[in-house]
Amino acid sequence: MDPADGKKLGHVEQFDFDRGLGTIWSEGHEYLFHCAEILDGSREINVGASVAFVVAHRFGNIEAAEIEKLPN
């Protein structure tokens, strides 16, 4: 279910701290993301973390952007 602000809800499925790349699982789909998209500026996130995000179409890919960490 999407929150009122149009973001999707999901959880971090994988995250490679060295490369800063990960995936988010939401509603049966996997979305790639880069750590620069984490809104709190930390550039780190734990696997299993609950998140809200928007879907972005970039370079022919569908990615997660504007990633907000949510309380678990």
Contacts in CASP RR format, 6 or more apart in sequence:
PFRMAT RR
TARGET T0000
AUTHOR 0000-0000-0000
METHOD contacts of the structure
MODEL  1
MDPADGKKLGHVEQFDFDRGLGTIWSEGHEYLFHCAEILDGSREINVGAS
VAFVVAHRFGNIEAAEIEKLPN
1 9 0 8 1.000
2 8 0 8 1.000
2 9 0 8 1.000
3 9 0 8 1.000
3 52 0 8 1.000
5 52 0 8 1.000
6 54 0 8 1.000
7 52 0 8 1.000
7 53 0 8 1.000
7 54 0 8 1.000
7 66 0 8 1.000
7 68 0 8 1.000
8 26 0 8 1.000
8 27 0 8 1.000
8 52 0 8 1.000
8 53 0 8 1.000
8 54 0 8 1.000
8 55 0 8 1.000
9 26 0 8 1.000
9 50 0 8 1.000
9 51 0 8 1.000
9 52 0 8 1.000
9 70 0 8 1.000
10 24 0 8 1.000
10 25 0 8 1.000
10 26 0 8 1.000
10 27 0 8 1.000
10 50 0 8 1.000
10 51 0 8 1.000
10 52 0 8 1.000
10 53 0 8 1.000
11 24 0 8 1.000
11 25 0 8 1.000
11 26 0 8 1.000
11 48 0 8 1.000
11 49 0 8 1.000
11 50 0 8 1.000
11 51 0 8 1.000
12 22 0 8 1.000
12 23 0 8 1.000
12 24 0 8 1.000
12 45 0 8 1.000
12 46 0 8 1.000
12 47 0 8 1.000
12 48 0 8 1.000
12 49 0 8 1.000
12 51 0 8 1.000
13 22 0 8 1.000
13 23 0 8 1.000
13 24 0 8 1.000
13 25 0 8 1.000
13 30 0 8 1.000
13 47 0 8 1.000
13 48 0 8 1.000
14 22 0 8 1.000
14 23 0 8 1.000
14 47 0 8 1.000
15 21 0 8 1.000
15 22 0 8 1.000
15 23 0 8 1.000
15 35 0 8 1.000
15 44 0 8 1.000
15 45 0 8 1.000
15 46 0 8 1.000
15 47 0 8 1.000
16 22 0 8 1.000
17 44 0 8 1.000
20 34 0 8 1.000
20 35 0 8 1.000
20 43 0 8 1.000
21 32 0 8 1.000
21 33 0 8 1.000
21 34 0 8 1.000
21 35 0 8 1.000
22 32 0 8 1.000
22 33 0 8 1.000
22 34 0 8 1.000
22 35 0 8 1.000
23 30 0 8 1.000
23 31 0 8 1.000
23 32 0 8 1.000
23 33 0 8 1.000
24 30 0 8 1.000
24 31 0 8 1.000
24 33 0 8 1.000
24 51 0 8 1.000
24 53 0 8 1.000
24 64 0 8 1.000
24 67 0 8 1.000
25 31 0 8 1.000
26 53 0 8 1.000
31 53 0 8 1.000
31 55 0 8 1.000
31 62 0 8 1.000
31 63 0 8 1.000
31 64 0 8 1.000
32 61 0 8 1.000
32 63 0 8 1.000
32 64 0 8 1.000
33 53 0 8 1.000
33 63 0 8 1.000
33 64 0 8 1.000
33 65 0 8 1.000
33 67 0 8 1.000
34 63 0 8 1.000
35 43 0 8 1.000
35 44 0 8 1.000
35 45 0 8 1.000
36 43 0 8 1.000
37 53 0 8 1.000
37 63 0 8 1.000
37 64 0 8 1.000
37 65 0 8 1.000
37 66 0 8 1.000
37 67 0 8 1.000
38 44 0 8 1.000
38 45 0 8 1.000
38 67 0 8 1.000
38 69 0 8 1.000
39 66 0 8 1.000
39 67 0 8 1.000
39 68 0 8 1.000
39 69 0 8 1.000
40 68 0 8 1.000
40 69 0 8 1.000
45 51 0 8 1.000
45 67 0 8 1.000
45 69 0 8 1.000
48 72 0 8 1.000
49 69 0 8 1.000
49 70 0 8 1.000
49 72 0 8 1.000
50 69 0 8 1.000
50 70 0 8 1.000
50 71 0 8 1.000
50 72 0 8 1.000
51 64 0 8 1.000
51 67 0 8 1.000
51 68 0 8 1.000
51 69 0 8 1.000
51 70 0 8 1.000
52 67 0 8 1.000
52 68 0 8 1.000
52 70 0 8 1.000
53 64 0 8 1.000
53 65 0 8 1.000
53 66 0 8 1.000
53 67 0 8 1.000
53 68 0 8 1.000
54 64 0 8 1.000
54 65 0 8 1.000
54 66 0 8 1.000
55 62 0 8 1.000
55 63 0 8 1.000
55 64 0 8 1.000
55 65 0 8 1.000
56 62 0 8 1.000
56 63 0 8 1.000
56 64 0 8 1.000
56 65 0 8 1.000
57 63 0 8 1.000
END
